[in-house]
Amino acid sequence: MANNKSWAKIVKDYNILKHNFKKSPFPISASQIKNSVQRFKQTAEKEVRILCKQDTRKSRPKVFQNNDLFLLPVKNGFYNIIKGDGYVDIPKITSKEIIYSSKLAFNLDTSQVGDSEMQHLDFAYASSLIRTFMGDQTLVLTIRGRKYTPNFSFFVNKQKINVSSVQTEVDAGYEGKNQVVLVEAKNSKTTDTIIRQLYYPFKQWQIHTKKKVVTLFFEKDHKTGIYSIWKFEFKNVNDYSSIKLVKSGRYKII
């Protein structure tokens, strides 16, 4: 893979493997990455956005996998390379699917056109499946798309990470009387995902509301038509690695 060659050079150029990760993460900037790979020819070999997109364990470059490293953005154009496992498993739900009757009194013809994460999530919400899963009929759609975080801090392996104005994206956010529910949606079978996709929006919206903030991972299998939902919580709101699965379910909407 192109990013294997690129990251091997980046790691070598900046002596990253000689860094003492027990003391601190390794800070690296987009400018440093660009300078290291500027002579590569292919876009995928030198585009910072592509090189830094490591959403699953397997999408990390080999040098990261072999040395137990992962990458987090901390500011626009700045990253931390951290020692540890920055990902969470999305376990297969083995329980039998629940037949769920849509609360809509009519069919949504437009929801059958296409096969995107967004439309599947919208259909699940319109059918009141999200409300039913959360046991909260007050939930309404209030958050969608990309926003920049306020400043916040957290810990990974007792190391403090400071984040300032990092772009996040929420596929959908629902506010109810007592809680805010944030959803990360996928349209393929996912076995693991970087915790950041759940944790950064979680920290971000905690600053904007005193209501409880909840994170969901959502997926639809287009072959079976099954909707799967996982609810995650953080035991310690300031500990990136304290994520735990608290509830999941599989549904067939009729």
C-alpha positions in Angstrom: 0.0 0.0 0.0 1.1 3.6 -0.8 0.7 4.7 2.8 3.0 2.0 4.1 5.9 3.4 2.0 5.1 7.0 2.9 4.8 6.3 6.6 7.9 4.2 6.7 9.8 7.3 5.4 8.1 9.7 7.7 8.9 7.5 10.7 12.5 7.2 9.6 12.9 10.9 8.8 11.8 12.0 12.3 13.2 9.1 14.3 9.7 8.4 15.6 10.4 4.9 16.9 13.2 6.2 19.1 10.7 8.5 20.9 9.8 7.6 24.5 6.1 7.1 24.2 5.8 6.3 27.9 6.5 10.0 28.6 4.5 11.7 25.9 2.9 11.2 22.4 5.0 12.2 19.4 3.7 15.5 17.9 3.8 15.8 14.1 2.4 18.5 11.8 0.9 18.3 8.3 3.9 20.4 7.1 6.4 17.8 8.4 4.4 15.0 6.7 4.4 17.0 3.4 8.1 17.7 3.6 8.9 14.0 4.1 6.8 12.7 1.2 7.1 15.5 -1.2 9.0 13.5 -3.8 6.5 10.7 -4.0 4.5 10.8 -7.2 1.0 9.4 -6.4 -1.6 11.5 -4.6 -2.3 8.7 -2.1 1.4 8.7 -1.3 1.7 12.4 -0.4 -1.8 13.7 0.4 -1.9 14.4 4.2 -5.6 13.9 4.4 -5.3 10.4 2.9 -2.2 9.4 4.9 -3.9 10.5 8.2 -7.2 8.7 7.6 -6.8 5.6 9.7 -10.3 4.8 10.8 -9.8 1.1 11.5 -6.9 -1.0 12.9 -6.1 -2.5 9.5 -6.1 0.9 7.8 -3.0 1.9 9.8 0.3 1.7 8.0 2.4 -1.4 8.8 4.9 0.6 10.9 2.0 1.7 13.1 0.5 -1.8 13.4 3.9 -3.4 14.2 4.7 -0.8 16.9 1.2 -0.5 18.5 0.7 3.1 17.4 -2.3 5.2 16.4 -2.9 8.8 15.2 -5.1 11.5 16.6 -5.7 15.0 15.3 -5.2 17.7 18.0 -5.4 20.9 16.0 -5.9 21.9 12.4 -2.8 20.6 10.7 -1.3 19.0 13.9 -1.4 15.4 15.1 -0.3 13.2 18.0 1.2 9.7 17.4 0.3 7.7 20.5 1.3 4.3 21.8 -1.7 1.9 22.5 -4.9 0.7 21.0 -7.0 3.6 19.9 -9.8 1.5 18.5 -12.9 -0.2 19.8 -14.4 -3.5 18.6 -17.8 -3.4 17.0 -18.9 -7.0 18.0 -21.1 -9.1 15.8 -24.6 -9.2 17.3 -25.6 -12.8 17.6 -29.1 -12.4 18.9 -32.0 -13.0 16.6 -33.3 -9.9 14.9 -36.3 -8.2 16.4 -39.2 -7.6 14.0 -39.9 -3.9 14.4 -43.2 -2.3 13.1 -42.6 1.2 11.7 -44.6 3.9 13.5 -45.2 5.6 10.2 -48.7 5.3 8.7 -47.5 5.3 5.1 -44.6 4.0 3.0 -41.6 6.2 2.3 -40.9 5.5 -1.4 -37.9 7.9 -1.5 -36.1 6.0 1.2 -35.8 3.1 -1.2 -33.7 5.0 -3.7 -30.0 4.6 -3.2 -27.9 2.9 -0.5 -26.3 5.5 1.7 -25.6 5.5 5.4 -27.5 8.7 5.8 -30.7 7.5 4.1 -30.8 4.3 6.2 -30.3 6.3 9.3 -33.0 8.7 8.3 -35.4 5.9 7.6 -34.6 4.3 11.0 -35.4 7.6 12.7 -38.5 8.3 10.6 -39.8 4.8 11.6 -39.1 5.7 15.3 -36.6 2.9 15.6 -33.9 5.2 17.1 -36.5 6.5 19.6 -37.5 3.0 20.5 -34.0 1.7 20.9 -33.2 4.6 23.3 -36.6 4.4 25.0 -37.1 8.1 24.4 -40.0 9.3 22.3 -38.9 13.0 22.8 -35.9 12.7 20.5 -35.8 15.1 17.5 -33.1 15.7 14.9 -31.0 18.7 15.7 -27.4 17.9 14.7 -25.9 17.0 11.4 -22.7 17.4 9.5 -19.3 18.9 10.2 -18.4 21.3 13.0 -15.2 22.3 14.8 -14.7 21.4 18.4 -14.1 23.8 21.2 -10.9 23.3 23.2 -10.9 20.2 25.5 -8.5 17.8 27.1 -8.5 14.1 27.9 -6.2 11.3 28.8 -4.8 8.3 26.9 -2.7 6.0 29.1 -2.4 8.7 31.7 -1.0 11.1 29.1 -2.9 14.4 28.7 -4.0 15.3 25.1 -5.1 18.8 24.3 -7.5 19.3 21.4 -8.2 22.7 19.8 -10.7 23.3 17.0 -10.6 19.9 15.3 -13.2 19.2 12.7 -15.7 16.5 13.6 -18.6 15.0 11.7 -21.8 13.5 13.2 -24.1 11.6 10.9 -27.0 12.6 13.0 -27.6 14.0 16.5 -31.0 13.8 18.3 -31.9 15.9 21.3 -34.6 14.9 23.7 -35.9 16.3 27.0 -33.0 14.8 29.0 -30.4 13.6 26.6 -28.5 14.1 23.3 -27.9 11.1 21.2 -25.0 11.2 18.6 -24.8 8.6 15.8 -21.9 7.3 13.7 -23.4 5.4 10.8 -21.8 2.9 8.4 -23.0 1.0 5.4 -20.7 -2.0 5.6 -19.8 -4.7 8.0 -17.5 -3.0 10.5 -15.4 -5.0 12.9 -13.7 -2.0 14.7 -13.5 1.7 14.5 -11.3 4.4 15.8 -12.6 5.6 19.2 -12.1 9.2 18.1 -15.1 9.1 15.8 -17.3 8.6 18.9 -15.3 10.3 21.5 -14.6 13.7 19.9 -18.3 14.5 19.2 -19.1 13.2 22.7 -16.6 15.6 24.4 -17.6 18.4 22.0 -21.4 18.3 22.8 -20.9 17.8 26.5 -19.5 21.4 26.5 -22.6 22.7 24.8 -25.3 21.0 26.9 -25.8 19.9 30.5 -28.0 17.0 29.2 -26.6 13.4 29.1 -24.7 12.8 25.9 -25.0 9.3 24.4 -23.1 7.7 21.5 -24.5 5.1 19.0 -22.9 3.2 16.2 -25.4 2.3 13.5 -25.2 0.0 10.5 -27.5 -1.5 7.9 -26.7 -4.7 6.0 -28.1 -4.0 2.5 -28.2 -7.8 1.7 -30.4 -8.8 4.7 -32.1 -5.5 5.4 -31.1 -5.8 9.0 -30.4 -2.6 11.1 -27.9 -3.0 13.8 -27.3 -0.5 16.7 -24.6 -0.4 19.3 -24.8 1.9 22.3 -21.4 2.9 23.8 -20.6 4.9 27.0 -17.4 6.2 28.6 -16.8 5.1 32.2 -14.7 8.1 32.7 -15.6 11.1 30.5 -12.0 12.3 30.4 -10.5 8.9 29.5 -10.4 8.1 25.8 -9.9 4.4 26.5 -12.7 3.9 29.0 -15.3 3.2 26.2 -17.6 0.3 26.8 -20.5 -1.3 25.0 -23.7 -1.2 27.1 -26.4 -2.3 24.7 -26.9 -3.6 21.1 -29.7 -4.9 18.9 -30.6 -6.1 15.5 -33.9 -5.0 13.8 -36.0 -5.8 10.8 -38.3 -2.9 10.0 -41.7 -3.8 8.5 
